[in-house]
């Protein structure tokens, strides 16, 4: 989002022209803030209860008189694998840290790429998978892998394996994933395993939306900031 101050000062007096750069700089930053608010509002529509981490992935890089350029862009802390990149442009989602960790710990004979919590997985705020249950699952599948790798499994380990989380062997009647068995032998699926990574269609519309907001709001902001800076002179 940038402007040419000379375009804005046509037809003005010399005194008025002196204040155009300041007014334009303020207006650019205000319009960029509107664009940022727009994308955050879009997230609340597109996503189900987005986390603060997602909502704060972007920030305003403010214009100065020398640059006359304001940008809404990713924070430096946002990595290349941030899920919003895929939501904006579409494509195949990279593996998450959890999926990489699960692959390393699993006692599973089949192929696994994606790990997706089911509706029966425990959720906390913003719909995130419970860290407590996640740690229990990781511990259980690690123990299961260790048990399978040992030729001798104690009766205590066998009794323990009857309750808790487990991954069925390939070819089992149970679908691929992590299951939970309670004391009454009831089974509940907690995680789905997929053999292909989820693929997303473009859905966020950040860039188009930001441009529309800028074109609409900048003239309004410039008129206000110009009158403000003139009143101060």
ABEGO torsion letter per residue (X at the ends): XBBBAAAAABGBBAAAAAAAAAAAAAAAAAAAAAAAAAAAAAAAAABBGBBAAAAAABBBBBBBAAAGBBBBBBBAABBAABAAAAAAAEEBBBBBAAAAAAAAABBBABBBABBBBBAABBBBBGGBBBAAAAAAAAAAAAAAAAAAABABBBAAAAAAAABEBBBBBBGBABBBEBBBBBAAGBBBBABBBBABBBBBBBAAGAAAAAAAAAAAAAAAAAAAAAAAAAAAX
